[in-house]
């Protein structure tokens, strides 16, 4: 079974479980008991499913994923062994689960069950005109009323035919059977309802059917594909495997909100865009080949391919017929004055009534152009130049080559002044000027601009010649004969990814070109010369055209045929409508770097940890047209300032988002229709170390740290202050000490000066005493010599002796010496206790640095005796030989 929810997402009962398709992504939800899922039905916000001995419903979780809830657990004892639930339908607030043996009716309001059993077995339950019907095998058609079964018909036709579906038809019912087509049921009366497909339906086993919203019928067979009949029973389509189906067994049919027909096949799922403006013809056999050109001529459709030229009656489903003699490559078809020309690898042919007549065989032919003046002449571009065809007596024949130009002329255009412009893919653009008779080239010019380009082309549109390549579109100025880049058209031309420069002008003044994601065309304005750009969002991957050989042909006023590598497709511009589909965000996943994805709620604002800063957003547009791809554009507020470029990718990633608030927005477009904008707001939290609480803690820590730092600085500066004070005090003390030392030094110097003065005085006094004693000794000696015995003289001598008394002299000297050199004699005595007073006296004289000659008078002895005394003094002092006695005494 197939169903669709209110979001337009598609659901399929599958061998492995429940398949969900949102237009971009497929998601599989496995059945709860790992059995084959048989039935599915979307009702409001639930997806009800049935499988082997199990039924229930799925609901979407906040993260967008589905979660299963079992209903069968409440009636487990009533489920038969090996029972499977093949069908689910709805009536008002009841949900009906049907197996081949029983019907379970679930009251969604009261959450209770009613069970209807049938001994004959149940084929299928139908809801028709607010009536619940079901067919049993071989017993008849029943109605469920007030929770009970009531037989409404046991007609032989009903009992002998398996009813596939029941449709409302006017005031009665239309029964569609497996093998015998349709029957009308009216108040118990059953009559056949004839259709155009009766013979085929009776030879096919119809397994599934669906009445479409326009009143037509879709019938799925077991081995003959699907039939689509109109209200009157005429065949609109008979689609089989050789016409596009994956296989011929159609087990279920479903029409979605966009009128697409979904087919559940024996193996696979197909979708038919019944209301699409695009119709495709696919040749799987290779009979037709790659279509390079086409034309609608005399009510026949001709297609030229790499296999030859084919035709069929236009507007029919008949097969194409090959035109004999055209085997090989057909490049183009051209209708001129009622004659159909075929440009072929082998030359030129005229086509009439399915017969090809070759009129030129010298070279392969690319295309035709009219002669600017003579209607009986045609210019044809060949592999080796340009040649002229002439109409003589109603028949076209070869006239001449234009001599002087022999390059391949796939693209060429003719101006009114005998100039021909040629585009050669590998050599560039040329202009040749021919003579009046178009027989030879008078002038040959090679353009440096524009340069040659891959898949470039030349085309005439609105009497202007355009050149298109990967560098843009250039327009010929007929006055200057120069190609100038048309910035407006080039900007549009190069906006999408370049694939081909092939330009094609049609009969209704449209200029076509192809790009990677679009088919584009320009139309000229009615009131001005500005070109209007139109887009058909069919990408080259779907068109499957031969790059560089894209071709589009107008076959009716609004229908165009586009050739592909395996057939062709048509576009009806009148039916080309682009609905505004709703885009929705389907998944918001986040993850820590290198960890698994976590799917998050999408219906509420998200909040994520700092480490969960990698995001993937998935979004979808439930649009199921084969030839229209939805494009997406997103914006992440907080990161981007402008919307992204349009892209067909249905997801986007953002890595390593910084903490902050963000809003993700996405919108979609199909053609030029832009959808709603879906958005999701979320916040990436700051890391724990950057939260408000952390900041408060940091502030407190900072204040405490500041307090202690301040306290530390205060203590430091206090210590520094004290240290400075101490140092200053120490410096002052040192200064004072230095001052005291200076004072002491000065005092010492003064004392030294005084000492030296006293020593000098002592020395002078001592010298005076010496001189006095010497004088007295001389006088005494003279008196002794003068007279002997004179009392007066003796008296004088006696007086002299008294004055030169050594003791008196010593005492006086000692007192003066002690005043001058205090405690010297005590030091000497202390250090050398064995010294006698005479020794100390000698030490005192030596202290004054007196010579032995000077000491002798003071001691009243001879110099020799002084030397002896000095010798004895050295021995008492135990001085070694090297030490001078005087130096030693001076050092004490």
C-alpha positions in Angstrom: 0.0 0.0 0.0 0.9 3.7 -0.5 -0.3 6.7 1.4 0.5 10.4 1.9 0.4 12.6 5.1 -0.6 16.2 5.6 3.0 17.3 5.0 2.8 15.6 1.6 5.4 13.1 2.6 4.9 9.7 0.9 4.7 6.3 2.8 5.1 2.8 1.4 4.5 -0.6 3.0 7.6 -2.4 2.1 9.2 -5.8 2.7 11.5 -4.4 5.3 9.1 -2.0 6.9 7.7 1.5 6.5 9.4 3.6 3.8 9.2 7.4 4.0 10.0 9.7 1.1 9.9 13.5 1.6 10.9 14.5 -2.0 14.6 14.4 -1.3 15.4 11.5 1.1 14.3 8.0 1.8 14.0 6.7 5.3 13.3 3.1 6.3 11.5 2.3 9.6 11.7 -1.4 10.3 8.5 -3.3 11.3 8.3 -3.9 15.1 8.3 -7.6 14.7 10.6 -7.8 11.6 7.9 -9.0 9.2 6.7 -7.7 5.9 4.6 -4.6 6.1 1.4 -5.1 4.2 -0.6 -1.9 4.6 -0.3 1.8 5.4 -2.7 4.7 5.8 -2.0 8.3 6.9 -4.8 9.7 9.1 -4.3 13.1 10.6 -0.9 13.1 12.4 -0.6 9.3 12.5 0.6 6.7 10.1 -1.3 3.4 10.6 0.4 0.3 9.5 -0.4 -3.4 9.4 1.8 -6.5 9.1 2.0 -10.1 10.2 -0.1 -10.5 13.4 0.5 -6.8 14.3 -1.0 -3.4 13.6 -0.6 0.0 15.1 0.4 3.5 14.3 3.5 5.7 14.1 3.8 9.3 15.5 6.5 11.8 14.8 8.8 12.5 17.7 10.1 16.0 18.4 13.3 15.2 16.5 11.4 14.4 13.3 11.7 10.6 13.5 8.8 8.2 13.7 8.0 6.1 16.7 5.7 3.1 16.7 2.8 2.4 19.1 1.1 -1.0 18.9 -2.7 -1.3 18.9 -2.9 -5.0 18.4 -1.5 -5.6 21.9 -4.9 -4.7 23.3 -6.6 -7.4 21.2 -3.8 -9.9 21.0 -6.1 -12.8 22.1 -8.5 -12.0 19.2 -5.8 -12.1 16.5 -5.8 -15.4 14.6 -2.6 -17.5 14.1 -0.7 -16.5 11.0 -3.1 -13.5 10.4 -1.8 -10.6 8.2 -3.4 -7.2 7.8 -3.6 -6.3 4.1 -5.8 -3.2 4.2 -6.4 -0.1 6.3 -9.1 2.4 5.7 -10.9 5.2 7.6 -14.5 6.1 8.2 -15.1 9.2 10.4 -13.2 8.6 13.7 -12.9 4.8 13.1 -9.9 3.1 11.7 -10.5 -0.2 10.0 -7.8 -2.9 9.9 -8.6 -5.8 7.6 -7.1 -9.2 7.2 -8.3 -12.0 5.1 -10.3 -13.4 8.1 -11.4 -10.5 10.3 -12.1 -6.8 10.4 -10.9 -4.8 13.4 -12.6 -1.4 13.9 -10.7 0.9 16.2 -12.6 3.8 17.8 -9.9 6.6 18.0 -12.1 8.6 20.5 -12.9 5.8 22.9 -9.9 3.7 22.1 -12.0 0.6 21.9 -12.3 -2.2 19.3 -15.0 -4.1 17.5 -14.2 -7.2 15.6 -16.1 -8.6 12.6 -15.4 -12.2 11.6 -16.2 -14.0 8.4 -16.1 -17.8 8.0 -15.9 -17.4 4.2 -12.9 -15.0 4.4 -12.8 -11.3 3.5 -11.6 -10.0 0.2 -11.4 -6.3 0.8 -13.1 -3.4 2.6 -14.4 -0.4 0.6 -15.5 3.0 1.7 -18.0 4.4 -0.8 -20.5 7.2 -0.4 -20.1 7.2 3.4 -20.8 3.5 3.5 -18.5 0.7 4.7 -18.7 -2.3 2.4 -16.7 -5.5 2.2 -16.8 -8.6 0.0 -16.4 -12.1 1.3 -15.2 -15.0 -0.9 -18.2 -16.7 -2.5 -20.9 -15.3 -0.2 -21.6 -11.7 -1.3 -21.3 -8.0 -0.6 -21.8 -6.8 3.0 -22.3 -3.4 4.7 -21.1 -2.6 8.2 -23.7 -0.6 10.1 -23.7 0.1 13.8 -20.7 -2.2 14.1 -22.5 -5.2 12.6 -22.5 -6.8 9.2 -25.5 -6.8 6.8 -25.7 -8.6 3.5 -26.7 -6.2 0.7 -26.1 -8.5 -2.3 -25.5 -12.2 -2.9 -25.7 -11.8 -6.7 -24.0 -14.5 -8.7 -21.8 -12.0 -10.4 -20.6 -10.7 -7.0 -20.1 -14.1 -5.6 -18.2 -15.4 -8.7 -16.0 -12.3 -9.2 -13.3 -10.9 -7.1 -14.0 -7.2 -6.6 -10.9 -5.1 -6.8 -12.5 -1.8 -6.1 -15.9 0.0 -5.8 -16.4 3.5 -7.1 -19.3 5.9 -6.8 -21.0 6.6 -10.2 -23.9 9.0 -10.2 -26.4 7.6 -7.7 -25.2 4.0 -7.9 -22.0 2.0 -7.6 -19.4 0.9 -10.1 -17.8 -2.5 -9.4 -14.4 -3.2 -10.9 -13.5 -6.9 -11.0 -10.3 -8.8 -11.4 -11.0 -10.5 -14.7 -14.4 -9.2 -16.1 -14.1 -5.5 -16.2 -16.7 -3.1 -14.7 -20.3 -3.6 -13.5 -22.8 -1.1 -12.5 -24.8 -1.8 -9.3 -28.1 -0.1 -8.8 -30.4 -1.3 -6.0 -29.4 -4.9 -6.4 -29.4 -4.8 -10.2 -26.0 -5.5 -11.8 -25.2 -4.8 -15.4 -21.8 -4.7 -17.3 -20.3 -1.3 -18.0 -18.6 -1.4 -21.3 -15.2 0.2 -21.8 -12.7 0.5 -24.7 -10.3 -1.7 -22.8 -12.7 -4.6 -22.1 -10.8 -7.1 -24.1 -7.5 -6.2 -22.6 -8.9 -6.0 -19.1 -10.5 -9.5 -19.4 -7.2 -10.9 -20.6 -5.3 -9.2 -17.7 -5.5 -9.9 -14.0 -6.4 -6.5 -12.4 -5.0 -6.4 -8.9 -5.4 -2.7 -8.0 -7.4 0.3 -9.1 -8.0 3.9 -8.3 -10.5 6.5 -9.3 -8.5 9.7 -10.0 -9.7 13.2 -9.0 -10.7 14.0 -12.6 -13.0 11.0 -12.7 -10.7 8.8 -14.8 -9.6 5.3 -13.7 -6.2 3.9 -13.1 -6.0 0.1 -13.2 -3.0 -2.0 -12.2 -2.6 -5.5 -13.6 -0.5 -8.4 -12.5 1.4 -8.8 -15.8 0.2 -6.1 -18.2 1.2 -2.8 -16.6 -1.4 -0.2 -15.9 -4.3 1.2 -17.8 -5.7 4.7 -17.5 -9.2 5.1 -18.7 -11.2 8.3 -19.0 -14.7 8.7 -17.4 -16.3 7.1 -20.5 -14.0 4.1 -20.3 -11.7 5.1 -23.2 -8.0 4.2 -23.0 -5.9 7.3 -22.3 -2.7 5.4 -21.6 -1.6 1.8 -21.4 1.9 1.9 -19.7 3.9 -1.2 -19.6 7.5 -2.1 -18.9 8.6 -1.3 -22.4 7.1 2.1 -22.0 8.8 3.1 -18.8 7.5 0.9 -15.9 10.1 -0.9 -13.8 8.0 -4.1 -14.2 4.5 -5.0 -15.3 3.0 -6.0 -11.9 1.2 -3.1 -10.2 0.1 -4.2 -6.7 -1.1 -0.8 -5.5 -2.0 2.6 -6.8 -2.2 6.0 -5.1 -2.9 9.5 -6.3 -1.2 12.2 -4.3 -2.1 15.9 -3.7 -0.3 17.0 -6.9 -2.3 14.4 -9.0 0.8 12.2 -9.5 0.0 8.5 -9.7 2.2 6.3 -7.5 2.5 2.6 -8.3 3.6 0.0 -5.8 5.2 -2.7 -8.0 6.1 -6.2 -7.4 9.7 -4.9 -6.9 10.0 -1.2 -6.7 8.1 2.1 -6.8 7.1 4.2 -9.8 5.6 7.6 -10.0 3.7 8.9 -13.1 3.4 12.7 -13.4 0.0 12.6 -15.1 -0.5 16.4 -15.1 3.0 17.2 -16.1 3.6 19.5 -19.0 6.4 17.2 -20.0 5.8 13.9 -21.9 8.7 11.6 -22.6 9.3 8.9 -25.2 12.1 6.5 -24.2 13.5 4.0 -26.6 15.0 1.2 -24.6 15.5 -1.0 -27.6 18.0 1.3 -29.4 15.9 1.2 -32.5 15.5 4.9 -32.6 18.8 6.0 -31.2 19.9 9.5 -30.2 17.6 12.2 -31.5 19.5 15.1 -33.1 16.6 16.9 -34.9 12.9 16.8 -35.4 10.1 18.5 -37.3 6.3 18.5 -37.6 5.5 18.4 -41.3 2.3 17.6 -43.1 0.7 16.1 -39.9 3.7 13.8 -39.6 6.3 13.8 -36.9 9.9 13.3 -38.2 12.9 12.6 -36.0 16.4 12.5 -37.2 18.8 10.3 -35.2 22.2 8.7 -35.4 20.4 5.7 -36.8 18.6 7.5 -39.7 15.3 9.3 -40.3 12.1 8.0 -38.7 8.5 9.2 -38.8 5.0 8.5 -37.6 1.6 10.2 -37.6 1.6 13.1 -35.2 -0.4 12.8 -32.0 -0.8 9.0 -32.1 0.8 6.2 -30.1 1.8 4.2 -33.2 5.4 3.2 -33.5 8.0 5.1 -35.6 8.8 3.9 -39.1 12.2 4.0 -40.6 12.6 5.8 -44.0 14.7 3.6 -46.2 17.9 5.0 -47.6 18.6 7.3 -44.6 20.6 4.9 -42.6 23.3 6.9 -40.7 23.6 10.2 -39.0 20.9 12.8 -39.6 22.0 16.3 -38.5 19.0 18.5 -39.2 15.6 18.8 -40.9 14.5 21.9 -42.8 11.1 22.8 -44.3 11.3 25.3 -47.2 8.5 26.2 -49.5 6.7 22.9 -48.8 9.7 20.7 -49.3 11.3 18.8 -46.4 15.1 18.6 -46.6 17.2 16.2 -44.6 20.8 17.1 -43.8 22.6 13.8 -43.6 26.1 12.5 -43.1 25.8 11.2 -46.7 24.6 14.5 -48.2 21.2 16.0 -48.7 17.8 14.3 -49.1 14.3 15.5 -49.8 11.5 13.6 -48.0 8.1 13.0 -49.3 5.5 10.4 -48.2 8.1 8.3 -46.4 10.4 8.3 -49.3 13.9 9.8 -49.3 15.4 11.2 -52.5 19.1 12.1 -52.4 19.8 15.4 -54.3 23.4 16.0 -53.1 26.1 13.4 -52.2 29.4 15.2 -52.5 29.7 16.0 -48.8 27.9 15.6 -45.5 25.4 18.4 -44.9 24.9 20.3 -41.6 22.1 22.9 -42.2 20.3 25.2 -44.6 19.8 28.9 -44.9 17.7 31.0 -47.3 19.3 33.0 -50.0 18.9 36.7 -49.0 17.4 37.7 -52.4 16.6 34.7 -54.6 13.9 32.4 -53.2 14.9 29.7 -55.7 18.3 29.3 -54.1 19.3 27.7 -50.8 22.7 27.8 -49.0 23.7 24.6 -47.4 26.5 24.2 -44.9 28.6 21.2 -45.6 31.6 19.4 -44.2 33.9 21.2 -46.6 32.4 24.6 -47.1 29.1 26.1 -48.4 27.3 25.0 -51.5 24.2 26.3 -53.3 21.0 24.4 -54.2 18.8 25.7 -57.0 15.1 25.0 -57.7 14.6 24.2 -61.3 11.2 23.1 -62.7 10.0 22.4 -59.2 13.0 20.2 -58.3 16.0 21.0 -56.2 19.4 20.3 -57.6 23.0 21.1 -56.8 24.2 24.4 -58.4 27.7 25.2 -57.2 30.2 25.4 -54.4 31.3 28.8 -53.1 34.9 28.7 -54.0 37.6 30.0 -51.7 36.2 28.6 -48.4 36.3 24.9 -47.6 36.0 24.8 -43.8 33.3 22.8 -42.1 30.2 25.1 -41.9 28.0 23.6 -39.2 26.9 27.1 -38.0 26.6 29.9 -40.5 24.3 32.9 -41.1 23.8 35.2 -44.1 23.5 38.9 -44.0 21.9 41.1 -46.7 25.2 42.5 -48.0 26.6 39.2 -49.3 28.4 38.6 -46.1 28.4 35.1 -44.6 29.4 34.5 -41.0 30.7 31.0 -40.0 31.5 29.5 -36.6 34.0 26.7 -36.6 34.5 25.1 -33.2 38.2 24.6 -33.6 39.2 27.5 -35.8 37.0 30.4 -34.6 34.6 32.8 -36.3 35.0 33.9 -40.0 33.4 36.4 -42.2 33.4 35.8 -46.0 32.2 38.2 -48.6 31.0 36.5 -51.8 30.3 37.8 -55.2 26.8 38.6 -56.5 26.3 35.1 -57.9 27.5 33.3 -54.7 30.1 31.4 -56.6 33.4 32.6 -55.0 34.8 34.4 -52.0 35.9 38.0 -52.6 37.0 38.7 -49.0 38.0 36.4 -46.1 38.3 37.7 -42.5 39.1 35.8 -39.3 37.9 37.3 -36.1 40.2 37.5 -33.1 37.3 38.4 -30.9 35.3 36.4 -30.0 37.7 33.5 -29.8 36.9 29.9 -30.6 35.1 27.9 -27.9 34.0 24.4 -27.1 30.4 23.8 -28.1 30.1 27.3 -29.4 27.4 28.2 -32.0 26.1 31.0 -34.2 22.4 31.9 -34.6 20.2 34.6 -36.1 17.4 36.0 -33.9 15.3 39.0 -34.6 17.5 39.7 -37.7 20.5 40.0 -35.4 23.4 37.4 -35.4 24.5 36.1 -32.0 27.6 34.0 -31.1 27.6 32.0 -27.9 30.5 30.3 -26.1 31.8 29.7 -22.6 32.9 33.4 -22.6 29.3 34.7 -23.1 27.0 35.9 -25.8 28.2 38.3 -28.5 26.1 40.3 -30.9 27.1 41.3 -34.4 27.1 45.1 -35.1 26.2 45.1 -38.8 27.6 48.6 -39.2 31.1 47.9 -37.8 30.9 44.2 -38.6 32.3 43.5 -35.1 31.0 41.2 -32.4 30.3 43.0 -29.2 29.6 41.2 -25.9 26.0 41.6 -24.8 26.5 42.0 -21.1 22.8 41.6 -20.2 22.3 38.3 -22.0 25.8 37.0 -21.1 25.1 37.5 -17.4 22.1 35.3 -17.7 23.8 32.9 -20.1 26.7 32.4 -17.7 24.7 32.5 -14.4 24.2 28.8 -14.5 27.1 26.4 -15.1 28.0 26.4 -18.8 27.5 23.2 -20.8 26.9 24.3 -24.3 26.7 27.4 -26.4 24.1 25.9 -28.7 21.5 28.6 -29.6 18.2 27.8 -31.3 15.6 30.2 -32.6 12.1 29.0 -33.2 9.2 30.1 -35.4 7.5 32.1 -32.6 10.4 34.3 -31.9 11.9 32.5 -29.0 15.7 32.0 -28.6 16.6 28.9 -26.7 19.8 27.7 -24.9 20.7 25.0 -22.5 22.7 25.1 -19.3 23.5 22.6 -16.6 20.3 23.0 -14.5 17.9 24.8 -16.8 16.4 25.1 -20.2 16.3 28.8 -21.0 14.6 30.9 -23.6 14.3 34.6 -24.4 11.3 36.3 -25.8 11.3 39.8 -27.3 9.2 42.5 -25.7 6.0 43.7 -27.4 6.7 47.4 -26.6 10.5 47.4 -26.7 13.5 45.5 -27.9 14.5 44.2 -24.5 14.7 40.4 -24.2 12.8 38.7 -21.4 14.4 35.7 -19.8 12.3 32.6 -19.0 13.5 29.5 -17.2 12.3 25.9 -17.3 14.1 24.1 -14.3 14.9 20.9 -16.1 18.6 19.9 -15.6 20.8 18.4 -18.2 21.1 15.3 -16.1 17.4 14.6 -16.7 17.1 15.8 -20.3 20.0 13.5 -21.2 20.7 15.5 -24.3 23.9 15.1 -26.4 26.1 18.0 -25.2 26.8 20.4 -28.0 24.0 18.9 -30.1 21.0 20.0 -27.9 18.0 20.4 -30.1 14.5 21.8 -29.6 11.8 22.0 -32.2 8.4 23.7 -32.1 5.9 21.1 -33.2 2.7 23.0 -32.2 2.2 26.6 -31.2 3.1 25.8 -27.5 4.6 22.3 -27.7 8.3 21.7 -28.1 10.2 18.5 -28.8 13.7 18.1 -27.2 15.9 15.2 -28.4 17.8 13.0 -26.0 20.3 10.2 -26.2 17.5 7.6 -25.8 14.5 9.2 -27.4 12.8 12.6 -26.8 10.4 14.5 -24.6 7.9 17.2 -25.3 7.1 20.3 -23.2 3.7 22.1 -23.4 4.4 25.7 -22.3 0.7 26.3 -21.6 0.6 23.5 -19.1 4.0 24.4 -17.6 3.0 25.6 -14.1 5.2 25.8 -11.0 3.4 25.4 -7.8 4.6 26.9 -4.5 5.5 23.9 -2.4 6.2 24.1 1.3 9.7 23.5 2.4 10.2 22.0 5.8 13.2 21.2 8.0 13.2 17.4 8.4 16.3 16.9 10.6 18.5 18.9 12.9 21.5 16.8 14.0 24.4 17.9 16.1 27.5 16.1 17.2 30.7 16.5 19.1 33.7 16.4 16.8 34.3 12.8 15.6 31.3 11.5 17.5 27.9 10.1 16.3 25.1 12.4 15.2 22.4 13.2 17.7 18.9 14.1 16.2 17.3 17.0 18.0 13.8 18.3 18.4 12.9 20.5 15.4 9.6 22.0 16.7 11.2 23.9 19.6 14.2 26.2 20.0 17.4 24.2 20.5 20.0 24.6 23.2 23.4 22.9 22.8 26.5 22.4 24.8 29.6 24.2 23.6 31.2 20.9 22.5 28.1 20.1 20.4 28.8 22.8 17.9 28.7 20.8 14.6 25.3 20.9 12.9 23.7 19.3 9.9 20.4 20.6 8.7 18.2 18.5 6.4 15.2 19.9 4.6 12.9 18.8 1.9 10.2 19.9 -0.6 7.6 17.2 -1.2 7.6 17.7 -4.9 7.6 14.6 -7.1 7.8 15.9 -10.7 10.5 14.0 -12.6 11.6 17.0 -14.7 11.5 19.7 -12.0 14.2 19.7 -9.4 13.7 21.8 -6.3 16.5 24.2 -5.4 17.3 25.4 -2.0 18.8 28.5 -0.5 19.7 28.9 3.2 20.8 31.6 5.6 22.3 31.1 9.1 21.7 34.4 11.0 24.7 35.0 13.2 27.1 33.6 10.6 25.9 34.7 7.1 24.7 38.1 6.1 23.3 37.0 2.7 21.4 34.0 1.4 23.5 31.2 -0.1 23.5 30.4 -3.8 20.6 28.2 -5.0 21.6 24.5 -4.9 19.8 21.2 -5.3 21.5 19.8 -2.2 18.9 19.1 0.5 21.2 19.5 3.5 24.0 21.7 4.7 26.7 21.5 7.5 28.1 24.1 9.9 31.2 23.2 11.8 32.6 24.6 15.0 30.0 27.3 15.7 31.0 29.8 18.3 28.8 30.3 21.4 25.8 32.5 20.6 22.2 32.5 19.3 21.5 31.5 15.7 18.5 31.2 13.4 18.7 28.8 10.4 16.4 29.7 7.5 15.8 27.8 4.3 13.6 28.3 1.3 13.1 26.5 -1.9 12.1 27.3 -5.5 10.7 25.3 -8.4 11.1 27.4 -11.5 10.5 30.9 -10.4 8.1 30.0 -7.6 9.7 30.5 -4.2 8.3 28.6 -1.3 7.7 29.6 2.3 10.7 30.1 4.6 11.2 27.4 7.3 13.4 28.3 10.2 14.9 26.9 13.3 16.4 28.9 16.2 19.0 27.5 18.5 21.7 28.6 20.9 25.2 27.2 21.4 26.0 27.6 25.1 29.1 29.0 26.3 31.7 26.6 27.8 31.4 26.1 31.6 34.4 28.3 32.1 32.6 31.1 30.3 29.1 30.9 31.8 27.6 33.6 34.0 28.2 31.6 37.2 31.8 31.0 36.2 32.2 34.7 35.5 30.7 35.5 38.9 33.1 33.0 40.5 36.0 34.5 38.4 34.9 37.9 39.7 34.9 36.8 43.3 38.2 35.0 42.8 39.5 38.1 41.1 38.3 40.4 44.0 39.8 38.0 46.6 43.0 37.8 44.5 43.0 41.6 44.1 42.5 42.0 47.9 45.4 39.6 48.7 47.5 41.1 46.0 46.8 44.6 47.3 47.5 43.3 50.8 50.7 41.8 49.6 51.7 45.0 47.8 50.9 47.0 50.9 53.0 44.6 53.0 55.7 44.7 50.4 55.7 48.5 50.3 55.5 48.6 54.1 58.5 46.3 54.3 60.2 48.4 51.6 59.4 51.5 53.5 60.7 50.0 56.8 63.7 48.7 54.9 64.2 52.1 53.4 63.9 53.7 56.8 66.3 51.2 58.2 68.7 51.8 55.3 68.3 55.5 55.8 68.9 55.1 59.5 71.8 52.9 58.8 73.1 55.4 56.3 72.7 58.1 58.9 74.4 55.9 61.4 77.1 55.2 58.9 77.2 58.9 58.2 77.5 59.6 61.9 80.1 56.9 62.2 82.0 58.4 59.3 81.6 61.8 60.9 82.8 60.3 64.2 85.6 58.7 62.4 86.4 61.9 60.8 86.3 63.6 64.2 88.3 60.7 65.6 90.7 61.0 62.7 91.0 64.7 63.3 91.4 64.1 67.0 93.9 61.3 66.3 95.7 63.6 63.9 95.6 66.3 66.6 96.8 63.8 69.2 99.4 62.5 66.8 100.4 66.1 66.2 100.5 66.7 69.9 102.4 63.5 70.3 104.8 64.4 67.7 105.1 67.9 69.1 105.7 66.4 72.6 108.2 64.0 71.1 109.9 66.9 69.4 109.7 68.8 72.7 111.0 65.8 74.5 113.7 65.3 72.0 114.6 69.0 72.2 114.6 68.7 76.0 116.6 65.6 75.9 119.1 67.2 73.5 119.3 70.2 75.8 119.9 67.9 78.8 122.5 66.1 76.8 124.2 69.4 75.8 123.8 70.7 79.3 125.5 67.5 80.7 128.1 67.7 78.0 128.8 71.3 78.9 128.9 70.6 82.6 131.1 67.7 82.0 133.5 69.8 79.9 133.4 72.6 82.5 134.1 70.0 85.3 136.9 68.5 83.3 138.4 72.0 82.7 138.0 72.9 86.4 139.8 69.7 87.3 142.6 70.6 85.1 142.9 74.1 86.4 143.7 73.7 90.0 143.9 70.9 92.3 142.4 71.1 95.7 140.8 74.5 95.4 137.8 74.4 97.5 135.9 76.8 95.4 136.6 74.7 92.4 135.6 71.6 94.2 132.5 73.3 95.2 131.7 74.1 91.6 132.6 70.6 90.6 130.3 69.2 93.3 127.5 71.5 92.1 128.1 70.3 88.5 127.9 66.7 89.6 124.7 67.3 91.2 123.3 68.9 88.1 124.4 66.0 85.9 123.0 63.4 88.2 121.6 60.5 86.0 118.7 59.8 88.3 117.4 63.3 88.4 117.8 63.5 84.7 116.1 60.2 84.2 113.2 61.0 86.5 112.6 64.3 84.7 112.9 62.5 81.3 110.6 59.6 82.4 107.9 62.0 83.5 108.1 63.8 80.1 108.3 60.6 78.2 105.2 59.2 79.9 103.3 62.3 79.0 104.4 62.0 75.4 104.0 58.2 75.0 101.6 57.0 77.6 102.0 53.5 78.8 104.9 52.6 76.5 107.1 51.6 79.3 104.3 49.6 80.9 103.7 47.7 77.6 107.4 46.9 77.3 107.6 45.8 80.9 104.5 43.6 80.4 105.8 42.1 77.3 109.4 41.6 78.6 109.3 41.3 82.4 113.0 40.6 82.6 114.0 44.1 81.7 115.7 46.2 84.3 115.0 49.9 84.8 118.2 50.7 82.9 116.9 48.5 80.1 113.6 50.4 80.1 115.5 53.6 80.1 117.5 52.5 77.1 114.2 51.5 75.4 112.8 54.9 76.0 115.8 56.6 74.4 115.6 54.2 71.5 111.9 55.0 71.2 113.0 58.6 70.6 115.1 57.2 67.8 118.4 58.4 69.5 121.7 57.1 68.3 124.2 55.4 70.6 126.3 58.5 70.6 123.4 60.6 71.7 122.4 58.1 74.4 125.9 57.8 75.9 125.8 61.3 77.7 122.4 60.6 79.0 123.6 57.4 80.6 126.9 59.1 81.5 128.7 56.1 79.8 130.7 55.6 76.7 129.4 54.9 73.3 130.9 51.5 73.5 129.0 50.8 76.7 125.8 51.8 75.0 126.4 49.3 72.2 126.9 46.6 74.7 123.7 47.6 76.5 121.9 47.4 73.2 123.2 44.0 72.5 122.2 42.8 75.9 118.7 44.3 75.4 118.3 42.3 72.1 119.1 39.1 73.9 116.6 39.8 76.7 114.0 40.6 74.2 114.9 37.5 72.2 115.0 39.3 68.9 116.2 37.4 65.9 119.1 38.7 63.9 117.0 40.0 61.0 114.8 42.3 63.2 116.2 45.7 64.0 116.0 46.6 67.7 114.9 50.2 67.0 112.2 49.1 64.5 110.9 46.7 67.0 110.7 49.2 69.8 109.0 51.8 67.4 106.4 49.2 66.5 105.2 48.6 70.0 
